[in-house]
Amino acid sequence: MSEPAVFERIVELLRRETATFRIIEHEPEGRSDRISAIRGNDPGQAAKAMVLDVRGGGNGRQYVLGILPGNRKLDFAAVARHFGARKCGFASPETAQLLTGCAMGSVPPFAFDARLAIVVDPDLLTHATIFFNAGRLDRSMEMDTQDWLRVAKPETVQIAS
């Protein structure tokens, strides 16, 4: 899956699900603080998506798409605890790209691969809309938070420190 293919898949999914969203075109950027400034959104509204490698528990190795506010840090221990594992770290860049079809910094808060479980920090959900890179470094979306919850079906877990 190439980046444009992921973007098109997201647009198709959101239209099919009659979700409220808008596409934002901008210069290529993948860092949360910088893209929030470019888009003009509060960094706490930015859905930062990270592919995580969770292991050392009874479930073997699991891959998780962790979604948290762009101005927060990930609590790796909280993710490991939630999945009954001993360790949690970032998936390798190659694994992350394989599972998402996206370059680092462009991963959207959607999983099109069944091997990725989605967890979201509840602090992100306090906003009426969220912003995220949509599978491309030069395309973002603003989306109704409740529509995102309905379409993405994440599990809500305190994962931000």
Secondary structure as GFF3:
##gff-version 3
##sequence-region A 1 161
A	DSSP	alpha_helix	3	16	.	.	.	ID=ss1
A	DSSP	beta_strand	21	25	.	.	.	ID=ss2
A	DSSP	alpha_helix	32	39	.	.	.	ID=ss3
A	DSSP	three_ten_helix	43	45	.	.	.	ID=ss4
A	DSSP	beta_strand	47	55	.	.	.	ID=ss5
A	DSSP	beta_strand	62	69	.	.	.	ID=ss6
A	DSSP	alpha_helix	76	82	.	.	.	ID=ss7
A	DSSP	beta_strand	87	90	.	.	.	ID=ss8
A	DSSP	alpha_helix	93	100	.	.	.	ID=ss9
A	DSSP	beta_strand	116	120	.	.	.	ID=ss10
A	DSSP	three_ten_helix	122	126	.	.	.	ID=ss11
A	DSSP	beta_strand	129	136	.	.	.	ID=ss12
A	DSSP	beta_strand	139	144	.	.	.	ID=ss13
A	DSSP	alpha_helix	145	152	.	.	.	ID=ss14
A	DSSP	beta_strand	155	156	.	.	.	ID=ss15
###
